[in-house]
Amino acid sequence: MKLTTLALISSGISVLQIVIGALIGLGYDLLILHGVVGAVLLVLSIIFAMSTKGVERRMSLGNAFLVIANGIIGAHLNSFLLIVHLIFALGVLSNFSVMYGMERGKS
């Protein structure tokens, strides 16, 4: 699979993850799905990190850290921590989007 496709898919899954999180906030019982999608994002970050080098590798490792930190923070139902959780999720999305642009610019 090309890295541009992988980055685009990862960005889409990040958006899906944020939507699922918003639905959880509205009272829907989707916590298991939210955790599974988070694990998929972690795997995609690691695959991307192994497939690239330089700045993109560091961004991918940063994404892996953000996903792990998000999993820890998201387990606590504190309003402030949930806002931090959302900000970290937006960071993962923006990193994947930037990596998509970087890969797209190379080709």
Backbone torsions as a table, in degrees:
resi	resn	phi	psi	omega
1	MET	NA	137.3	179.3
2	LYS	-71.2	149.7	-178.0
3	LEU	-66.1	-31.1	177.6
4	THR	-63.5	-41.6	178.9
5	THR	-65.6	-42.1	179.3
6	LEU	-62.5	-42.1	179.1
7	ALA	-66.7	-39.6	179.5
8	LEU	-66.5	-43.1	177.6
9	ILE	-62.9	-42.0	179.6
10	SER	-63.5	-39.4	176.5
11	SER	-62.8	-43.4	178.7
12	GLY	-63.1	-40.4	178.1
13	ILE	-67.4	-33.5	176.3
14	SER	-63.4	-42.0	176.9
15	VAL	-63.2	-43.7	177.7
16	LEU	-58.8	-41.5	179.6
17	GLN	-62.2	-41.7	179.3
18	ILE	-66.5	-39.5	177.9
19	VAL	-65.0	-42.6	178.0
20	ILE	-61.8	-41.3	177.3
21	GLY	-61.6	-39.6	177.6
22	ALA	-65.3	-38.8	177.8
23	LEU	-66.2	-35.2	175.4
24	ILE	-62.8	-40.6	177.8
25	GLY	-63.1	-26.3	178.5
26	LEU	-86.8	-0.9	174.4
27	GLY	108.1	-0.1	178.4
28	TYR	-76.6	146.8	-176.9
29	ASP	-93.1	80.1	-177.1
30	LEU	-123.8	24.8	-174.0
31	LEU	-64.4	-39.4	179.6
32	ILE	-65.0	-44.4	177.4
33	LEU	-61.3	-39.6	178.6
34	HIS	-61.3	-42.0	178.0
35	GLY	-67.7	-40.3	179.3
36	VAL	-65.5	-43.7	178.9
37	VAL	-65.0	-35.7	175.1
38	GLY	-62.7	-41.0	177.3
39	ALA	-64.8	-38.1	176.9
40	VAL	-63.5	-41.3	177.3
41	LEU	-63.0	-37.5	177.5
42	LEU	-64.0	-44.8	178.8
43	VAL	-63.3	-43.5	178.8
44	LEU	-63.2	-37.4	177.5
45	SER	-64.0	-42.0	179.9
46	ILE	-68.4	-41.3	177.3
47	ILE	-61.6	-43.8	179.6
48	PHE	-63.9	-39.3	179.9
49	ALA	-65.3	-36.8	179.8
50	MET	-74.5	-22.2	-175.5
51	SER	-93.0	-10.1	-175.0
52	THR	-124.5	178.3	174.8
53	LYS	-146.0	168.2	177.9
54	GLY	74.0	-138.3	-175.0
55	VAL	-62.1	-42.0	-178.3
56	GLU	-64.3	-36.1	177.4
57	ARG	-64.4	-44.5	179.1
58	ARG	-64.6	-38.0	177.5
59	MET	-65.5	-39.3	179.0
60	SER	-66.1	-41.9	176.8
61	LEU	-65.9	-35.5	174.1
62	GLY	-63.0	-39.3	176.5
63	ASN	-63.3	-42.5	178.6
64	ALA	-60.2	-43.6	177.3
65	PHE	-62.0	-44.1	-179.6
66	LEU	-62.4	-39.6	-180.0
67	VAL	-66.4	-42.6	178.7
68	ILE	-65.1	-46.6	178.7
69	ALA	-61.7	-37.3	178.6
70	ASN	-64.8	-38.7	177.6
71	GLY	-63.1	-38.0	178.8
72	ILE	-71.4	-46.7	-177.8
73	ILE	-67.4	-39.4	-176.3
74	GLY	-66.7	-16.2	-180.0
75	ALA	-74.0	-12.5	-178.1
76	HIS	-104.7	129.7	-176.5
77	LEU	-92.3	53.8	177.0
78	ASN	-102.0	134.0	-176.3
79	SER	-58.8	-42.7	179.7
80	PHE	-64.1	-44.3	-179.0
81	LEU	-67.1	-30.3	177.2
82	LEU	-69.2	-31.6	175.0
83	ILE	-68.7	-41.7	175.5
84	VAL	-61.7	-39.5	177.2
85	HIS	-57.7	-44.9	178.1
86	LEU	-65.5	-41.7	179.9
87	ILE	-63.7	-41.3	176.4
88	PHE	-63.0	-40.0	179.0
89	ALA	-63.4	-39.9	176.4
90	LEU	-66.2	-31.8	175.3
91	GLY	-65.1	-41.3	176.9
92	VAL	-62.4	-45.3	178.9
93	LEU	-60.2	-46.4	-177.6
94	SER	-67.3	-36.8	177.6
95	ASN	-63.1	-45.3	178.4
96	PHE	-64.1	-37.4	178.9
97	SER	-66.2	-41.4	177.7
98	VAL	-65.9	-40.4	178.4
99	MET	-64.3	-35.9	175.6
100	TYR	-61.8	-45.8	178.9
101	GLY	-62.9	-38.5	178.8
102	MET	-66.1	-43.1	178.6
103	GLU	-67.7	-39.2	179.3
104	ARG	-64.7	-36.6	178.9
105	GLY	-68.7	-26.8	178.8
106	LYS	-73.3	-29.4	-175.6
107	SER	-98.5	NA	NA
